[in-house]
Amino acid sequence: MRVVVTRPEISAAKTAERLKRMEHDPVLLPLSNAMHHHQLAADALASPHSALIVTSAETLRALAEIGSDAGIDDRTTLFAVGEKTAAAARSAGFRNIHIGSGDGAGLADLIASKFDQPDLPLLYLAGKPRAGSLELRLEELGLPVRVAEIYEMIPVDYRPEEIDERLRAHPPHAVLLYSRENTLRFFEIAEQHAVSLPETAFLCISTRTADAVPAAFRPRVRVAESPDENALFALL
């Protein structure tokens, strides 16, 4: 099966290897690349906080680049949105990790179960753009949170011949879609280059992601049972 991978390049390479082991034919089409804000991250970490919140492995890559200024030690409490992010946190040196079920609202509920009323604000090391459900839920629960946007995802542009090679000349059987923003960008490119994809399935990691698929393509949308790549692969 020819499968388009729309994740950023570093993550897409890992996904491609998994697809090859499953005897699929991965087609890399990264839709964004991360820009890290090192000084903003260092400044945020230097301010008092009760615990860190991380919802993406990209955050851990950004922290790795500021080295000792990250101030990571075994005592630092970190809340990770899911197992994949937690694994990246372990690799970065964190040990006191609490793992959520995969979405922002659920992570907020986990944090509330661990903290009654922290003396210091929680520090959410976030990216841009993002859904905003995590900080909204924390506010509803009365938990103080400070958001530091330490990276942002910059859209990738493609030349017509690159789109021809990846999408038009050999139309894919499936496209893996990982976020609302990721999905909007994919269909923006498809429309810009007049790519129709009449037989392609669109495999979405969540209902929020699926909601961003244009109405004309929704009959071919399938949604993962849980917001993680294992569940997404189960749709193949």
MARVEX-272558 format. One record per atom (N, C-alpha, C, O): atom name; x, y, z negated. Coordinates in steps of 0.2 Angstrom, whole numbers, plus 5000, padded with zeros to 4 digits. Each point is the difference from the previous one (the first is absolute). Layout:
  a east north   up
 CA    X     Y    Z
...
REM end
This chain:
  a east north   up
  N 5004  4994 5000
 CA 4996  5006 5000
  C 5004  5006 5000
  O 5005  5001 4996
  N 4994  5004 5008
 CA 5004  5006 5001
  C 4997  5005 4995
  O 4994  5002 5000
  N 5009  5000 4995
 CA 4998  5004 4994
  C 5004  5007 5000
  O 5006  5000 4999
  N 4990  5005 5001
 CA 5003  5007 4999
  C 5001  5002 4992
  O 4995  4999 4997
  N 5011  5003 5001
 CA 5001  5001 4993
  C 5001  5008 5000
  O 5005  5003 5004
  N 4991  5000 4992
 CA 5000  5008 5001
  C 5003  5003 4993
  O 5000  5006 5000
  N 5003  4990 4996
 CA 5004  5002 4994
  C 5006  5004 5002
  O 5003  5000 5006
  N 4999  5004 4989
 CA 5007  5004 5001
  C 5005  4995 5002
  O 5000  4994 4998
  N 5006  5008 5005
 CA 5005  4995 5003
  C 5003  4995 4995
  O 5000  4995 5002
  N 5002  5008 4992
 CA 5003  4995 4995
  C 4995  4995 4998
  O 5002  4994 5000
  N 4992  5007 4998
 CA 4995  4996 4998
  C 4998  4995 5006
  O 4999  4994 5000
  N 5001  5009 5006
 CA 4997  4997 5006
  C 5005  4994 5002
  O 4998  4995 5002
  N 5008  5006 4997
 CA 5005  4995 5002
  C 4999  4993 4995
  O 5001  4995 5003
  N 4998  5006 4991
 CA 4998  4995 4996
  C 4994  4996 5002
  O 4999  4994 5000
  N 4996  5010 5001
 CA 4993  4997 5003
  C 5002  4996 5006
  O 4997  4995 5001
  N 5007  5008 5004
 CA 5001  4996 5006
  C 5003  4994 4999
  O 4999  4995 5003
  N 5006  5004 4992
 CA 5003  4994 4998
  C 4995  4995 4998
  O 5000  4994 5002
  N 4995  5008 4994
 CA 4995  4996 4997
  C 4996  4997 5006
  O 4998  4994 5000
  N 5000  5010 5005
 CA 4996  4999 5005
  C 5004  4995 5005
  O 4997  4995 5002
  N 5009  5005 4999
 CA 5004  4996 5004
  C 5000  4993 4997
  O 4999  4995 5003
  N 5002  5005 4990
 CA 4999  4993 4997
  C 4994  4997 5000
  O 4999  4993 5000
  N 4996  5011 5002
 CA 4993  4997 5001
  C 4999  4999 5007
  O 4994  4998 5002
  N 5011  5002 5002
 CA 5000  4999 5007
  C 4995  5005 5004
  O 4997  4999 5005
  N 5003  5007 4992
 CA 4997  5006 5004
  C 5005  5004 5003
  O 5006  4999 4999
  N 4992  5005 5006
 CA 5004  5005 5004
  C 4999  5007 4997
  O 4995  5003 5002
  N 5009  4999 4993
 CA 4999  5007 4998
  C 5002  5006 5005
  O 5005  4999 5003
  N 4991  5006 4997
 CA 5002  5006 5004
  C 5000  5006 4995
  O 4995  5002 4997
  N 5011  5001 5002
 CA 5001  5005 4995
  C 4998  5007 5003
  O 5002  5002 5006
  N 4993  5001 4991
 CA 4998  5007 5002
  C 4999  5004 4993
  O 4994  5002 4998
  N 5012  5000 4999
 CA 4999  5004 4994
  C 4997  5006 5002
  O 5001  5004 5005
  N 4994  4998 4991
 CA 4996  5006 5001
  C 5002  5006 4996
  O 4998  5006 5001
  N 5007  4993 4994
 CA 5003  5005 4996
  C 5006  4998 4997
  O 5002  4994 4999
  N 5002  5011 4999
 CA 5006  4999 4996
  C 5001  5004 4994
  O 4997  5006 5000
  N 5006  4992 4995
 CA 5000  5004 4994
  C 5005  5005 4999
  O 5006  4999 5002
  N 4993  5007 4996
 CA 5004  5005 4998
  C 5000  5000 4992
  O 4995  5002 4997
  N 5011  4997 5000
 CA 5001  5000 4993
  C 5002  5007 4998
  O 5004  5004 5003
  N 4993  4998 4991
 CA 5002  5007 4997
  C 5004  4998 4993
  O 4997  5000 4995
  N 5009  5000 5006
 CA 5004  4998 4995
  C 5000  5004 4994
  O 5000  4998 4994
  N 5001  5009 5007
 CA 5000  5005 4994
  C 4994  5000 4997
  O 5000  5000 4994
  N 4994  5000 5009
 CA 4994  5000 4997
  C 4999  4994 4996
  O 4997  5000 4994
  N 5005  4994 5008
 CA 5000  4994 4996
  C 5004  5000 4994
  O 4998  4999 4994
  N 5008  5004 5006
 CA 5005  5001 4995
  C 4997  5005 4994
  O 5000  4998 4994
  N 4997  5007 5009
 CA 4997  5005 4995
  C 4994  4997 4997
  O 4999  5001 4994
  N 4997  4995 5009
 CA 4994  4997 4997
  C 5002  4995 4995
  O 4997  5000 4994
  N 5008  4996 5007
 CA 5002  4995 4995
  C 5004  5004 4994
  O 5000  4997 4995
  N 5002  5008 5006
 CA 5004  5004 4994
  C 4995  5003 4996
  O 5002  5001 4994
  N 4991  5000 5008
 CA 4995  5003 4995
  C 4997  4994 4996
  O 5000  4994 5002
  N 4998  5008 4992
 CA 4998  4995 4995
  C 4994  4996 5003
  O 4995  5003 5003
  N 5004  4991 4996
 CA 4995  4996 5002
  C 4999  4993 4996
  O 5005  4998 4997
  N 4989  5000 5003
 CA 4999  4994 4996
  C 5001  4993 5003
  O 5002  4995 4998
  N 4997  5005 5009
 CA 5001  4994 5004
  C 5000  5003 5007
  O 4998  5005 5002
  N 5005  4990 5003
 CA 5000  5002 5007
  C 4994  4995 5003
  O 4998  4995 4998
  N 4999  5008 5008
 CA 4995  4997 5004
  C 5003  5000 5007
  O 5002  5005 5003
  N 4998  4989 5000
 CA 5002  4999 5007
  C 4995  4996 5004
  O 4998  4994 4997
  N 5001  5008 5009
 CA 4995  4997 5004
  C 5003  4997 5007
  O 4996  4998 5004
  N 5010  5003 4996
 CA 5003  4998 5007
  C 5007  4998 4999
  O 5004  5004 4996
  N 4999  4991 5008
 CA 5007  4999 4999
  C 5004  5005 5003
  O 5006  5001 4999
  N 4991  5004 5005
 CA 5004  5006 5003
  C 5002  5004 4994
  O 5005  5003 5001
  N 4991  4998 4994
 CA 5002  5004 4994
  C 5007  4997 4997
  O 5004  5004 4998
  N 4996  4989 5002
 CA 5007  4997 4997
  C 5005  5001 5005
  O 5006  5001 4997
  N 4993  4999 5009
 CA 5006  5002 5005
  C 5002  5007 4999
  O 5006  5002 5000
  N 4989  5003 4999
 CA 5002  5007 4998
  C 5004  5000 4994
  O 5005  5004 5000
  N 4993  4993 4995
 CA 5004  5000 4993
  C 5007  4997 5001
  O 5004  5003 4997
  N 4997  4992 5007
 CA 5006  4997 5001
  C 5005  5005 5003
  O 5006  4999 4998
  N 4992  5006 5006
 CA 5004  5004 5003
  C 5003  5006 4995
  O 5005  5003 5002
  N 4991  4998 4993
 CA 5003  5005 4995
  C 5004  4997 4994
  O 5003  5004 4996
  N 4998  4989 5004
 CA 5005  4997 4996
  C 4999  5001 4993
  O 4994  4999 4997
  N 5011  5003 4999
 CA 5000  5001 4993
  C 4995  5005 4998
  O 4998  5000 4994
  N 5000  5005 5010
 CA 4995  5005 4998
  C 4993  4998 4999
  O 4996  5003 4997
  N 5003  4990 5005
 CA 4994  4998 4999
  C 4998  4998 4993
  O 4995  5000 4997
  N 5011  4999 4999
 CA 4999  4999 4993
  C 4996  4993 4998
  O 4997  5000 4995
  N 5004  4995 5009
 CA 4997  4994 4999
  C 5003  4996 4995
  O 5007  4999 5000
  N 4990  4998 4995
 CA 5003  4995 4995
  C 4994  4995 4998
  O 4994  5001 5002
  N 5008  4994 4994
 CA 4995  4995 4998
  C 4994  5002 4996
  O 4995  4997 5000
  N 5006  5009 4997
 CA 4994  5003 4996
  C 4995  5004 5004
  O 4995  5001 4997
  N 5007  5000 5009
 CA 4995  5004 5004
  C 4994  4996 5002
  O 5000  4995 5003
  N 4994  5008 4995
 CA 4994  4996 5002
  C 4997  5002 5007
  O 5000  5006 5001
  N 4999  4989 5003
 CA 4998  5002 5007
  C 4994  4996 5001
  O 4999  4994 4999
  N 4996  5009 5004
 CA 4994  4997 5003
  C 5000  4999 5007
  O 5000  5005 5004
  N 5000  4989 4999
 CA 5000  4999 5007
  C 4993  4998 5003
  O 4996  4996 4996
  N 5002  5006 5009
 CA 4993  4999 5003
  C 4999  4993 5002
  O 4995  4997 4999
  N 5010  4999 5002
 CA 5000  4993 5002
  C 5006  4996 5000
  O 5005  5003 4998
  N 4995  4991 5003
 CA 5006  4996 4999
  C 5006  5002 5005
  O 5006  5000 4998
  N 4992  5002 5008
 CA 5006  5002 5005
  C 5003  5006 4997
  O 5007  5000 5000
  N 4990  5005 4998
 CA 5003  5006 4997
  C 5004  4998 4993
  O 5005  5003 4999
  N 4992  4993 4998
 CA 5003  4997 4993
  C 5007  4997 5002
  O 5005  5001 4997
  N 4995  4995 5008
 CA 5006  4997 5003
  C 5006  5005 5001
  O 5005  4999 4999
  N 4993  5006 5005
 CA 5004  5005 5002
  C 5003  5004 4994
  O 5006  5002 4999
  N 4989  4999 4996
 CA 5002  5003 4993
  C 5006  4996 4996
  O 5004  5002 4998
  N 4995  4991 5002
 CA 5004  4996 4997
  C 5007  5000 5004
  O 5005  5000 4996
  N 4995  5000 5010
 CA 5006  5001 5004
  C 5004  5007 4998
  O 5006  5000 5001
  N 4990  5005 4998
 CA 5003  5006 4998
  C 5002  5001 4993
  O 5003  5005 4998
  N 4996  4990 4998
 CA 5003  5000 4993
  C 4994  5000 4995
  O 5002  5000 4994
  N 4992  5001 5007
 CA 4995  5001 4995
  C 4998  4993 4997
  O 5001  4995 5004
  N 4998  5004 4990
 CA 4998  4994 4997
  C 4994  5000 4996
  O 4996  4995 5000
  N 5002  5011 4998
 CA 4993  5001 4996
  C 4995  5002 5005
  O 4998  5006 5000
  N 4999  4989 5004
 CA 4996  5001 5005
  C 4993  4997 4999
  O 4999  4994 4998
  N 4996  5010 5003
 CA 4993  4998 5000
  C 4997  5000 5007
  O 5001  5005 5003
  N 4996  4990 4999
 CA 4998  4999 5007
  C 4992  5000 5001
  O 4996  4996 4996
  N 5002  5008 5008
 CA 4993  5001 5001
  C 4997  4995 5006
  O 5004  4996 5002
  N 4990  5005 5000
 CA 4997  4995 5004
  C 5000  5002 5007
  O 4998  4996 5005
  N 5005  5009 4997
 CA 5001  5002 5007
  C 4997  5007 5002
  O 5002  5002 5006
  N 4994  5001 4990
 CA 4997  5006 5002
  C 5001  5005 4995
  O 5001  4999 4994
  N 4998  5008 5008
 CA 5002  5005 4995
  C 4995  5000 4994
  O 5002  5001 4994
  N 4991  4999 5007
 CA 4996  5000 4995
  C 5001  4994 4995
  O 4999  5001 4994
  N 5002  4993 5008
 CA 5002  4995 4996
  C 5006  5001 4996
  O 5000  4998 4994
  N 5005  5005 5009
 CA 5006  5002 4996
  C 4999  5005 4994
  O 5002  4999 4995
  N 4994  5005 5007
 CA 4998  5005 4995
  C 4996  4997 4994
  O 5002  5002 4994
  N 4994  4993 5007
 CA 4997  4997 4995
  C 5005  4995 4995
  O 4999  5000 4994
  N 5006  4998 5010
 CA 5005  4996 4996
  C 5004  5005 4996
  O 5001  4998 4994
  N 5001  5008 5008
 CA 5003  5004 4996
  C 4996  5002 4994
  O 5003  5001 4995
  N 4991  5000 5006
 CA 4996  5002 4995
  C 4999  4995 4994
  O 5000  5001 4994
  N 5001  4993 5008
 CA 5000  4994 4995
  C 5006  5000 4996
  O 5000  4997 4995
  N 5006  5006 5008
 CA 5006  5000 4996
  C 5001  5006 4996
  O 5004  5000 4995
  N 4993  5006 5008
 CA 5001  5006 4996
  C 4993  5003 4998
  O 4996  5000 5004
  N 5004  5001 4989
 CA 4994  5003 4998
  C 5000  5008 5002
  O 4996  5002 5003
  N 5009  5001 4994
 CA 5001  5007 5002
  C 5007  5002 4999
  O 5003  5001 4995
  N 5001  4998 5011
 CA 5007  5001 4999
  C 5002  5007 4998
  O 4997  5005 5002
  N 5009  4996 4994
 CA 5002  5007 4998
  C 5003  5004 5006
  O 4999  5006 5000
  N 5003  4990 5005
 CA 5003  5004 5006
  C 4996  4998 5006
  O 4997  4994 5000
  N 5003  5010 5005
 CA 4997  4998 5006
  C 5003  4994 5004
  O 5006  4999 4999
  N 4990  4997 5004
 CA 5002  4995 5005
  C 5003  5004 5006
  O 4998  5005 5002
  N 5007  4992 5001
 CA 5003  5003 5006
  C 4999  4995 5006
  O 5003  4994 5000
  N 4993  5008 5005
 CA 4998  4997 5006
  C 5005  5002 5005
  O 5000  5005 5003
  N 5005  4990 4999
 CA 5004  5002 5005
  C 4997  4997 5007
  O 5000  4995 5002
  N 4997  5010 5001
 CA 4996  4999 5006
  C 5003  5002 5007
  O 5005  5003 5000
  N 4991  4995 5005
 CA 5002  5001 5007
  C 4994  5005 5002
  O 4995  5001 4997
  N 5007  5001 5009
 CA 4995  5005 5004
  C 4999  4997 5007
  O 5006  5000 5003
  N 4988  4999 5000
 CA 4994  5001 4997
  C 4998  4994 4995
  O 5004  4994 5001
  N 4991  5006 4996
 CA 4998  4994 4995
  C 4992  5001 4999
  O 4997  5006 5001
  N 5000  4989 4996
 CA 4993  5000 4999
  C 4998  5005 4995
  O 4994  5003 5000
  N 5009  4997 4994
 CA 4998  5004 4995
  C 4996  4997 4995
  O 4998  5003 4995
  N 5000  4991 5006
 CA 4996  4996 4995
  C 5003  4999 4993
  O 4996  5000 4995
  N 5010  4999 5005
 CA 5004  4999 4994
  C 4999  5005 4995
  O 4998  5000 4994
  N 5005  5006 5008
 CA 5000  5006 4996
  C 4992  5002 4998
  O 4999  5003 4994
  N 4997  4996 5010
 CA 4993  5002 4999
  C 4997  4995 4994
  O 4997  5003 4996
  N 5005  4991 5005
 CA 4997  4995 4995
  C 5004  5002 4993
  O 4996  4999 4995
  N 5010  5002 5005
 CA 5004  5002 4994
  C 4996  5006 4997
  O 5000  5000 4993
  N 4999  5005 5011
 CA 4996  5006 4997
  C 4994  4998 4997
  O 4998  5003 4994
  N 4998  4993 5009
 CA 4993  4998 4997
  C 5001  4996 4994
  O 4996  5001 4995
  N 5010  4996 5004
 CA 5001  4996 4994
  C 5003  5004 4994
  O 5002  4998 4995
  N 5000  5009 5007
 CA 5002  5004 4995
  C 5008  5000 4999
  O 5002  5002 4995
  N 5001  4995 5010
 CA 5008  4998 4999
  C 5004  5006 5004
  O 4998  5001 5006
  N 5006  5002 4990
 CA 5004  5005 5004
  C 5005  4998 5005
  O 5004  4995 4998
  N 4996  5007 5008
 CA 5004  4998 5005
  C 5003  5006 5004
  O 4997  5005 5001
  N 5010  4994 5000
 CA 5003  5005 5005
  C 5002  4996 5006
  O 5003  4995 5000
  N 4996  5008 5006
 CA 5001  4997 5006
  C 5006  5004 5003
  O 5001  5006 5001
  N 5004  4990 5001
 CA 5006  5002 5004
  C 5000  4997 5007
  O 5001  4994 5000
  N 4999  5009 5005
 CA 5000  4998 5007
  C 5007  4999 5002
  O 5003  5005 5003
  N 5000  4989 4996
 CA 5007  5000 5001
  C 5002  4997 5007
  O 5006  4999 5002
  N 4989  4999 5002
 CA 5001  4999 5007
  C 4994  5001 5004
  O 4994  5001 4997
  N 5007  5000 5010
 CA 4994  5001 5004
  C 5001  4996 5006
  O 5006  4999 5003
  N 4989  4999 5000
 CA 5000  4996 5006
  C 4999  5004 5006
  O 4995  5004 5001
  N 5010  4996 5004
 CA 5000  5005 5006
  C 4998  4995 5006
  O 5003  4995 5001
  N 4992  5008 5002
 CA 4998  4996 5006
  C 5005  4999 5005
  O 5004  5004 5002
  N 4996  4990 5002
 CA 5005  4998 5005
  C 4996  5002 5007
  O 4995  4997 5001
  N 5009  5006 5003
 CA 4997  5001 5007
  C 5003  4995 5005
  O 5006  4998 4999
  N 4990  5000 5006
 CA 5002  4995 5005
  C 5000  5003 5007
  O 4995  5003 5001
  N 5010  4995 5003
 CA 4999  5002 5007
  C 4995  4995 5003
  O 4999  4994 4998
  N 4998  5008 5008
 CA 4995  4996 5003
  C 5003  4993 5002
  O 4997  4995 5000
  N 5010  5004 5002
 CA 5003  4994 5002
  C 5000  4995 4994
  O 5000  4994 5001
  N 5001  5009 4993
 CA 5001  4996 4994
  C 4993  4997 4998
  O 5000  4994 4998
  N 4995  5010 5003
 CA 4993  4997 4999
  C 4998  4995 5005
  O 4997  4995 4999
  N 5005  5006 5007
 CA 4999  4995 5006
  C 5003  4993 4998
  O 4997  4995 5000
  N 5009  5006 4997
 CA 5004  4994 4999
  C 4997  4996 4994
  O 4999  4994 5000
  N 4998  5010 4995
 CA 4998  4997 4994
  C 4992  4998 5000
  O 4998  4995 4997
  N 4998  5009 5006
 CA 4993  4999 5000
  C 4997  4999 5007
  O 4995  4996 5000
  N 5007  5007 5005
 CA 4996  4999 5006
  C 5002  4994 5005
  O 4996  4997 5002
  N 5011  5003 4999
 CA 5002  4994 5004
  C 4998  4993 4998
  O 4998  4996 5004
  N 5003  5003 4989
 CA 4998  4994 4997
  C 4996  5001 4994
  O 5002  5001 4995
  N 4991  5000 5006
 CA 4996  5002 4995
  C 5000  4995 4994
  O 5001  4994 5001
  N 4999  5009 4993
 CA 5001  4995 4994
  C 4994  4997 4998
  O 4994  5002 5002
  N 5006  4992 4995
 CA 4995  4996 4997
  C 4997  5004 4994
  O 4994  4999 4998
  N 5011  5004 4998
 CA 4998  5003 4993
  C 5004  5006 4999
  O 5006  5000 5002
  N 4991  5004 4994
 CA 5004  5006 4997
  C 4999  5000 4993
  O 4995  5000 4997
  N 5011  5000 4999
 CA 5000  5001 4993
  C 4999  5007 4998
  O 5005  5004 5001
  N 4990  4998 4995
 CA 4999  5007 4997
  C 5000  5000 4993
  O 4997  4996 4996
  N 5008  5008 5001
 CA 5001  5000 4993
  C 4998  5006 4996
  O 5000  5000 4994
  N 4997  5005 5009
 CA 4997  5006 4996
  C 4996  5004 5004
  O 5000  4999 5007
  N 4996  5005 4990
 CA 4995  5004 5004
  C 5004  5005 5005
  O 4999  5000 5006
  N 5007  5003 4991
 CA 5004  5004 5004
  C 5003  4996 5006
  O 5001  5003 5006
  N 5002  4991 4993
 CA 5003  4996 5004
  C 4995  4999 5006
  O 5001  5000 5006
  N 4992  4998 4992
 CA 4995  4999 5005
  C 4998  5006 5005
  O 5000  4999 5006
  N 5000  5006 4990
 CA 4998  5006 5004
  C 5005  5002 5005
  O 4999  5002 5006
  N 5008  4997 4992
 CA 5005  5001 5005
  C 5000  4995 5006
  O 5002  5002 5005
  N 4997  4992 4993
 CA 5000  4995 5006
  C 4995  5002 5005
  O 5002  5000 5006
  N 4992  5001 4992
 CA 4995  5002 5005
  C 5001  5006 5003
  O 4998  5001 5006
  N 5005  5004 4991
 CA 5002  5006 5003
  C 5005  4999 5006
  O 4999  5003 5005
  N 5006  4993 4994
 CA 5004  4998 5005
  C 4997  4996 5006
  O 5001  5001 5006
  N 4995  4994 4992
 CA 4996  4996 5005
  C 4996  5005 5004
  O 5000  4999 5006
  N 4997  5006 4991
 CA 4995  5004 5004
  C 5005  5005 5005
  O 4998  5001 5006
  N 5007  5001 4991
 CA 5005  5005 5003
  C 5003  4996 5007
  O 5001  5004 5005
  N 5000  4990 4994
 CA 5003  4996 5006
  C 4995  4996 5004
  O 5002  4996 5004
  N 4991  5005 4994
 CA 4995  4996 5004
  C 5001  4993 4999
  O 4999  4996 5005
  N 5002  5001 4989
 CA 5001  4993 4999
  C 4993  4998 4997
  O 4998  5002 4995
  N 4999  4993 5009
 CA 4993  4998 4998
  C 5000  4993 4995
  O 4996  5000 4996
  N 5009  4996 5005
 CA 5000  4994 4996
  C 4994  4996 4999
  O 4997  4999 4995
  N 4999  4999 5011
 CA 4994  4997 4999
  C 4999  4993 4997
  O 4995  4998 4997
  N 5011  4999 5002
 CA 5000  4993 4997
  C 5003  5000 4993
  O 5001  4994 4997
  N 5002  5011 5001
 CA 5004  5001 4994
  C 4996  5000 4993
  O 4995  5003 5000
  N 5007  4993 4996
 CA 4997  5000 4993
  C 5004  5005 4996
  O 5006  5000 5000
  N 4990  5003 4995
 CA 5003  5005 4996
  C 5000  4998 4993
  O 4994  5000 4997
  N 5012  4998 5000
 CA 5000  4997 4993
  C 5002  5005 4995
  O 5005  5003 5000
  N 4990  4999 4996
 CA 5001  5005 4995
  C 5001  4998 4993
  O 4997  4995 4998
  N 5007  5008 4998
 CA 5002  4998 4994
  C 4995  5002 4994
  O 5000  4997 4995
  N 4995  5007 5007
 CA 4995  5002 4995
  C 4994  5003 5004
  O 5001  5001 5006
  N 4994  5000 4990
 CA 4994  5002 5003
  C 5001  5008 5002
  O 4997  5002 5005
  N 5007  5001 4991
 CA 5001  5007 5001
  C 5004  5001 5007
  O 4999  5005 5004
  N 5006  4990 4997
 CA 5003  5000 5006
  C 4995  4999 5006
  O 5001  5003 5005
  N 4995  4992 4994
 CA 4995  4998 5005
  C 4996  5006 5002
  O 4998  5000 5006
  N 5000  5004 4989
 CA 4995  5005 5001
  C 5003  5005 5005
  O 4996  5004 5003
  N 5011  4996 4998
 CA 5003  5005 5004
  C 5000  4998 5007
  O 5002  5004 5005
  N 4996  4990 4997
 CA 5000  4997 5007
  C 4994  5003 5003
  O 4995  5000 4998
  N 5006  5003 5008
 CA 4995  5003 5004
  C 4994  4995 5001
  O 5001  4994 5001
  N 4993  5008 5000
 CA 4994  4996 5000
  C 5000  4995 5006
  O 4998  4995 4999
  N 5005  5007 5006
 CA 5000  4996 5006
  C 5004  4993 4999
  O 4999  4995 5003
  N 5006  5006 4992
 CA 5004  4994 4999
  C 4998  4996 4994
  O 5003  4995 4999
  N 4992  5007 4997
 CA 4999  4997 4994
  C 4997  4993 5001
  O 5001  4996 4995
  N 4996  5002 5010
 CA 4998  4993 5001
  C 5006  4995 5000
  O 4999  4994 4998
  N 5007  5008 5003
 CA 5006  4996 5000
  C 5004  5001 4994
  O 5006  4998 5000
  N 4991  5005 4995
 CA 5004  5002 4993
  C 4999  4994 4996
  O 4995  4997 4999
  N 5011  5001 4997
 CA 4999  4995 4995
  C 5004  5003 4994
  O 5005  5003 5001
  N 4992  4996 4993
 CA 5003  5003 4994
  C 5003  4995 4995
  O 4997  4995 4999
  N 5009  5006 4999
 CA 5003  4995 4995
  C 4996  5000 4994
  O 4997  5004 4997
  N 5003  4990 4999
 CA 4997  4999 4994
  C 5002  5004 4994
  O 4997  5001 4996
  N 5010  5000 5005
 CA 5003  5004 4994
  C 5005  5005 5004
  O 5002  4998 5005
  N 5000  5007 4992
 CA 5004  5005 5003
  C 5008  4999 5000
  O 5003  5003 4997
  N 4999  4991 5006
 CA 5007  4998 5001
  C 5001  4997 5006
  O 4995  4997 5004
  N 5011  5002 4998
 CA 5002  4997 5006
  C 4999  4993 5001
  O 4998  4997 5005
  N 5002  4999 4989
 CA 4998  4993 5001
  C 4993  4999 5002
  O 4999  4996 5004
  N 4997  5008 4993
 CA 4993  5000 5002
  C 4999  5002 5007
  O 4995  4997 5004
  N 5008  5008 4998
 CA 5000  5002 5007
  C 5002  4995 5005
  O 4997  4999 5005
  N 5009  4997 4993
 CA 5002  4995 5005
  C 4995  4994 5000
  O 5000  4997 5005
  N 4996  5002 4990
 CA 4995  4995 5000
  C 4995  5001 5005
  O 4996  4995 5002
  N 5003  5011 5001
 CA 4996  5002 5005
  C 5002  4998 5007
  O 4996  4999 5005
  N 5010  4999 4996
 CA 5003  4998 5006
  C 4998  4993 5003
  O 5002  4998 5005
REM end
